[in-house]
């Protein structure tokens, strides 16, 4: 990220497409104003709506299921 003097950089991430932001901000006018300010001069990188962390966890659990089975702690 680059910034110019007097300007701050911000990074906002979400797995919601813009069309679903009104579920989080139910007031459509407020949501539109917020998005208008956020995306002005923004670089938008759309990676899809799937969670990479969720996919990684599922893959890990499928490869090593014994690691994810709850084992009772030994009594002392």
Sine and cosine of phi, psi and omega as CSV:
sin_phi,cos_phi,sin_psi,cos_psi,sin_omega,cos_omega
0.00,0.00,0.67,-0.74,0.06,-1.00
-0.93,-0.37,0.48,-0.87,0.08,-1.00
-0.65,-0.76,0.45,-0.89,0.06,-1.00
-0.98,-0.19,0.39,-0.92,0.04,-1.00
-0.83,0.56,0.72,-0.70,0.01,-1.00
1.00,0.01,-0.06,1.00,0.00,-1.00
-0.84,-0.54,0.57,-0.82,0.04,-1.00
-0.96,-0.29,0.48,-0.87,0.07,-1.00
-0.99,-0.15,0.60,-0.80,0.06,-1.00
-0.73,-0.69,0.53,-0.85,0.06,-1.00
-0.78,-0.62,0.83,-0.56,0.01,-1.00
-0.84,-0.54,0.78,-0.63,0.04,-1.00
-0.83,-0.55,0.54,-0.84,0.05,-1.00
-0.37,-0.93,0.41,-0.91,0.10,-0.99
-0.98,-0.20,0.17,0.99,0.05,-1.00
-0.99,-0.11,0.73,-0.69,0.15,-0.99
-0.94,0.35,0.38,-0.93,-0.02,-1.00
-0.81,0.59,-0.57,0.82,-0.04,-1.00
-0.90,0.44,-0.31,0.95,-0.02,-1.00
-0.97,-0.25,0.08,1.00,-0.02,-1.00
-0.91,0.41,-0.39,0.92,0.02,-1.00
-0.94,0.35,-0.21,0.98,0.12,-0.99
-0.96,0.28,-0.49,0.87,0.02,-1.00
-1.00,0.02,-0.68,0.73,0.04,-1.00
-0.92,-0.40,1.00,-0.01,-0.15,-0.99
-0.90,0.43,-0.39,0.92,0.03,-1.00
-0.98,0.18,0.95,-0.32,-0.10,-0.99
-0.87,0.50,-0.62,0.78,-0.01,-1.00
-0.91,0.41,-0.68,0.73,0.04,-1.00
-0.90,0.43,-0.68,0.73,0.01,-1.00
-0.88,0.48,-0.70,0.72,0.00,-1.00
-0.90,0.44,-0.67,0.74,0.01,-1.00
-0.90,0.43,-0.67,0.75,0.02,-1.00
-0.89,0.46,-0.76,0.65,0.01,-1.00
-0.89,0.45,-0.62,0.79,0.02,-1.00
-0.85,0.52,-0.67,0.74,-0.01,-1.00
-0.96,0.26,-0.58,0.81,-0.02,-1.00
-0.94,0.35,-0.69,0.72,-0.13,-0.99
-1.00,0.04,-0.10,0.99,0.07,-1.00
-0.89,0.45,0.86,-0.50,-0.01,-1.00
0.89,0.45,0.44,0.90,-0.02,-1.00
-0.99,-0.10,0.38,-0.93,0.18,-0.98
-0.97,-0.25,0.92,-0.40,-0.03,-1.00
-0.98,-0.19,0.83,-0.56,0.02,-1.00
-0.90,-0.44,0.95,-0.32,-0.02,-1.00
-1.00,-0.04,0.92,-0.39,0.00,-1.00
-0.97,-0.26,0.15,0.99,-0.07,-1.00
0.99,-0.11,0.02,-1.00,-0.05,-1.00
-0.95,-0.31,0.10,1.00,0.02,-1.00
-0.99,0.13,0.60,-0.80,0.02,-1.00
-1.00,0.07,0.85,-0.52,0.03,-1.00
-0.94,0.34,-0.56,0.83,0.04,-1.00
-0.91,0.42,-0.65,0.76,0.02,-1.00
-0.90,0.45,-0.70,0.71,0.03,-1.00
-0.88,0.48,-0.68,0.74,0.00,-1.00
-0.89,0.46,-0.66,0.75,0.02,-1.00
-0.90,0.43,-0.71,0.71,0.02,-1.00
-0.87,0.49,-0.69,0.72,0.01,-1.00
-0.89,0.47,-0.69,0.72,0.00,-1.00
-0.89,0.47,-0.66,0.75,0.00,-1.00
-0.93,0.38,-0.55,0.83,0.02,-1.00
-0.96,0.29,-0.56,0.83,-0.03,-1.00
-0.98,0.22,-0.57,0.82,-0.03,-1.00
-0.70,-0.72,0.95,0.33,-0.07,-1.00
-0.89,0.45,-0.50,0.86,-0.03,-1.00
-0.90,0.43,-0.43,0.90,0.00,-1.00
-0.94,0.35,-0.42,0.91,-0.10,-1.00
-0.98,-0.20,0.02,1.00,0.02,-1.00
-0.99,0.15,0.77,-0.64,-0.02,-1.00
-0.94,0.34,0.82,-0.58,0.06,-1.00
-0.94,-0.34,0.75,-0.66,0.04,-1.00
-0.89,0.45,0.57,-0.82,0.03,-1.00
-0.96,0.29,0.60,-0.80,0.00,-1.00
-0.92,0.39,0.62,-0.78,0.03,-1.00
-0.98,0.21,0.58,-0.81,0.03,-1.00
-0.94,-0.34,0.00,0.00,0.00,0.00
